[in-house]
Amino acid sequence: MNRRTLLSLLGASPALLAGLPAETKPAPSQAKTTKASTLPTKVEGLNPKGTPPPIQLIPMARRLDNLNGKTVWLVDTGFEGGGMLLEQIRLWFNQNMPTVNAVFRRKAGPYMEDDPALWKEIKEKGDAAIMAVGH
Amino acid sequence: MPTTPIVTRAFRELAVLNVAKRGMPHLRITFTPHPVAAKTPEQLHAYVEGNDPVSGKPMMKEIVDALTTPLSADEMKTGLVEVSVGPEKYGPDTARNLQQFYHDNGMTDFLPIVIPTEEEVDEMLKGTSHHPDEVVGKMAGGAYPPWSYTVKQVAINAVMAGCKPEYFPTILAIASSGTPSLMSSTNSFAYAAVINGPIRDKLNMNYGIGALGPFAQPNAAIGRAWTLVSRNLANGGIPGDTYMGSQGNNLNYNNLIMAENEAASPWVPLHVQKGFRAEENVVSLFRGLGIVPGQGARGTSTDTPKYEEQFSDLFSVFTGFFGGLVVADPLIAANLKGRGYDTKDKLIDWLYKNTTQTVKDYKSRDFAYGFDYPRALKGLEPYKTWYAMPDDAVIPRWPHRDDINVVVLGGQTNAFFQGGSLSYTVSVSIDKWT
């Protein structure tokens, strides 16, 4: 085992034990030339980002004049608490806007999956939809 | 159909950014206080009767207005919007300043990078025969439109991670899978890549002592490149936008890179199980929650250990939503083979049959509620049957036997193992990208 390895195992810096300072400064006679030759080089770095798709703007669906007598679907996406929140919304409509027909549905499948059958049903039978909860 | 979504306040930025990415930047979103989960009906009633915490307006008025107020001109716009990611190059500037620039603009993992100069990237491109402009794939770290990327764009990230050109085909293979190692979920997911084939030795990968630790450049740099690829090429890992992991996962720094110790294993390697020939170079990816050392599992103090029981004990505390990955030292594999588990399949069969839970315990887990119960409602098995069973019925920990995988690695200094709550996703040929 050489001396450097032994000293490292002891937790001691070989440089310190040898009497050298932790940062060795250049000898004075080299100072001027060292300073001139260590001007930092400038470089260019490439952009690492990928290519995003263009965004197709989608116009929003036309709004209703009011909700009186309309059927509003309350769609539970499946996050915890969403169903209970929508139940409170349904109760609110019953008490405050009793002409609104609030219909509750839990979307089939996990939250991130489409439910084409439900969307079809809502389009055929509903006038508007409220979805909850996005987490 | 006029529709309005409700989102909790904690996800306001995520919601606003996501609807913009999907083409409806002016979607009328109503916000509630956070959280909605684990609240009583009375507490949720107060939410409904109270104000939207973002707009300050009464929540129900916000909802009714969202469905009835006439659309603005902006809300009716159509057309295509191009998205810019900035200039092709940064600088010229000192390496120190550029390093900080990359950090400050979220393009690193905040560890020092190799500045991706044109010269460095050209050198990296020598590691593959594929054209720099060839599209490798596309990736999204969440439910937003994926970004695409070329061979050269992957090379830039491989340089930043400190890779050598000979590592590049492996990184291209991972990138081609479209699997990010940074996912937007509030869970803080972990990712693993198992590498099989002669390339392990060609690159001097470590599959002996300290195989999962920081003891070999290819193991470290390949995993790190996967994270930078996920960050930059897929726009992943932006806290509050494309990353919502509540606590984060330290494994994301360079992921779990596992070079299987094929020579010391008595079983067929993972890639052969997945249908590849032994001489092919393959990377197999896993996604889950993390990995746990097996020391301390029941039975570890016995003179005649039954390792399969120790695996099962460790896995009994994992959610069955993700698969089980046994990472066994060759000493354990030799012991198991000697006791009759002469194939990985026999071990997997035993684990699937003997790692169980009650229906009551199963239903109490949030992954079951959020993912499996909706599947049960759709009639998918085994979820439909499980949810129909009584609470005291005993069912497997995992829905499918194929949810369990076994990898052998380690330096045989002791018969230890680790258990990953990790699901196999895909195996990709590295050879294709040489």
Contacts between the chains, C-beta under 8 A, distances in Angstrom:
chain1	res1	chain2	res2	distance
A	40	B	94	4.2
A	40	B	95	7.2
A	40	B	96	7.0
A	41	B	94	7.3
A	41	B	95	7.4
A	42	B	91	6.5
A	42	B	92	4.0
A	42	B	93	5.7
A	42	B	94	5.9
A	43	B	91	6.1
A	43	B	92	6.1
A	43	B	93	7.4
A	43	B	94	7.7
A	43	B	95	6.0
A	43	B	98	6.8
A	43	B	115	6.1
A	43	B	117	5.3
A	44	B	89	4.6
A	44	B	90	6.7
A	44	B	91	4.1
A	44	B	92	5.1
A	44	B	117	6.4
A	44	B	118	7.0
A	45	B	89	6.8
A	45	B	90	4.9
A	45	B	91	5.8
A	45	B	98	4.8
A	45	B	101	7.8
A	45	B	102	6.9
A	45	B	115	4.7
A	45	B	116	5.4
A	45	B	117	6.3
A	46	B	88	6.8
A	46	B	89	5.7
A	46	B	90	7.8
A	46	B	116	4.7
A	46	B	117	7.3
A	46	B	118	6.7
A	46	B	121	5.9
A	46	B	156	4.9
A	47	B	85	6.6
A	47	B	86	5.8
A	47	B	87	6.3
A	47	B	88	5.6
A	47	B	89	6.6
A	47	B	90	6.7
A	47	B	156	7.5
A	48	B	102	7.8
A	48	B	107	5.6
A	48	B	116	6.3
A	48	B	153	7.1
A	48	B	156	4.5
A	48	B	157	5.1
A	48	B	160	6.1
A	48	B	228	7.0
A	48	B	232	4.2
A	48	B	233	7.6
A	49	B	85	4.1
A	49	B	86	7.1
A	49	B	107	7.4
A	49	B	147	8.0
A	49	B	153	7.5
A	49	B	232	5.0
A	49	B	233	7.0
A	49	B	235	7.4
A	50	B	85	7.5
A	50	B	138	8.0
A	50	B	139	7.5
A	50	B	147	3.9
A	50	B	148	6.3
A	50	B	149	4.0
A	50	B	153	5.8
A	50	B	232	6.5
A	50	B	233	3.5
A	50	B	234	6.3
A	50	B	235	7.0
A	51	B	85	7.3
A	51	B	147	5.9
A	51	B	148	5.0
A	51	B	149	6.4
A	51	B	150	7.9
A	51	B	153	7.6
A	52	B	83	4.4
A	52	B	85	6.5
A	52	B	145	7.6
A	52	B	147	5.0
A	52	B	235	6.7
A	53	B	83	7.6
A	53	B	145	4.9
A	53	B	146	7.3
A	53	B	147	7.1
A	53	B	148	7.5
A	54	B	80	4.9
A	54	B	81	6.2
A	54	B	82	5.1
A	54	B	83	6.5
A	55	B	20	7.4
A	55	B	21	6.4
A	55	B	22	7.7
A	55	B	23	5.5
A	55	B	80	7.1
A	55	B	81	4.3
A	55	B	83	6.4
A	55	B	145	7.9
A	56	B	23	5.0
A	56	B	78	8.0
A	56	B	79	7.9
A	56	B	80	5.8
A	56	B	81	8.0
A	57	B	23	5.0
A	57	B	24	7.7
A	57	B	25	7.8
A	57	B	77	5.1
A	57	B	78	5.2
A	57	B	79	5.2
A	57	B	80	7.4
A	57	B	81	6.4
A	58	B	22	7.5
A	58	B	23	4.1
A	58	B	24	5.3
A	58	B	78	7.4
A	59	B	71	7.8
A	59	B	75	7.1
A	59	B	76	4.7
A	59	B	77	6.5
A	59	B	78	5.5
A	60	B	2	7.7
A	60	B	24	6.4
A	60	B	26	7.1
A	60	B	27	7.0
A	60	B	28	7.9
A	60	B	71	5.7
A	60	B	75	4.7
A	60	B	76	6.9
A	61	B	1	5.5
A	61	B	2	4.9
A	61	B	3	7.0
A	62	B	2	7.0
A	62	B	71	6.7
A	63	B	2	5.1
A	63	B	67	6.2
A	63	B	68	5.4
A	63	B	69	6.1
A	63	B	70	5.9
A	63	B	71	6.1
A	64	B	2	5.9
A	64	B	67	5.9
A	64	B	68	5.3
A	65	B	68	6.7
A	66	B	68	5.6
A	67	B	64	6.1
A	67	B	67	6.5
A	67	B	68	6.5
A	72	B	67	7.4
A	78	B	370	6.0
A	78	B	374	5.4
A	79	B	36	7.4
A	79	B	37	7.0
A	79	B	370	7.0
A	80	B	36	7.4
A	80	B	37	3.7
A	80	B	38	7.0
A	80	B	366	6.9
A	80	B	369	6.7
A	80	B	370	7.0
A	81	B	35	6.9
A	81	B	36	3.6
A	81	B	37	4.2
A	81	B	38	6.9
A	81	B	39	5.7
A	81	B	44	7.1
A	82	B	36	6.4
A	84	B	36	7.8
A	84	B	39	7.2
A	84	B	41	6.0
A	84	B	44	5.4
A	85	B	6	7.1
A	85	B	32	6.9
A	85	B	36	5.4
A	85	B	44	5.0
A	85	B	47	6.8
A	85	B	48	7.2
A	87	B	41	7.3
A	87	B	44	7.9
A	88	B	41	6.6
A	88	B	44	4.7
A	88	B	45	5.0
A	88	B	47	7.3
A	88	B	48	4.5
A	89	B	48	5.8
A	89	B	60	7.4
A	89	B	63	7.5
A	91	B	45	7.6
A	92	B	48	5.3
A	92	B	49	7.5
A	92	B	60	5.7
A	96	B	60	7.3
A	97	B	64	7.7
A	106	B	374	7.7
A	106	B	377	7.3
A	107	B	374	7.6
A	108	B	374	6.2
A	108	B	377	5.7
A	108	B	378	5.0
A	109	B	374	4.9
A	109	B	375	6.7
A	109	B	377	8.0
A	109	B	378	5.7
A	110	B	370	6.5
A	110	B	371	4.6
A	110	B	374	5.1
A	110	B	375	7.1
A	111	B	370	6.9
A	111	B	374	7.9
A	112	B	143	5.7
A	113	B	374	7.8
A	122	B	1	6.4
A	123	B	1	5.8
A	126	B	1	6.8
A	127	B	1	7.8
A	127	B	2	7.8
A	128	B	1	6.7
A	128	B	2	4.7
A	128	B	3	6.8
A	128	B	4	8.0
A	128	B	67	4.7
A	129	B	1	6.0
A	129	B	2	7.6
A	129	B	3	4.4
A	129	B	4	7.8
A	130	B	3	7.3
A	130	B	4	5.7
A	130	B	5	7.8
A	130	B	6	6.6
A	130	B	63	6.2
A	130	B	67	7.8
A	131	B	3	6.5
A	131	B	4	7.6
A	131	B	5	4.7
A	131	B	6	6.9
A	132	B	5	7.2
A	132	B	6	4.0
A	132	B	36	7.8
A	133	B	6	5.4
A	133	B	7	6.7
A	133	B	8	6.2
A	133	B	32	7.0
A	133	B	36	5.0
A	134	B	5	5.7
A	134	B	6	6.9
A	134	B	7	3.6
A	134	B	8	7.1
A	134	B	11	5.9
A	134	B	15	5.8
A	134	B	29	7.9
A	135	B	7	6.9
A	135	B	8	5.7
A	135	B	10	7.3
A	135	B	11	5.0
A	135	B	186	7.0
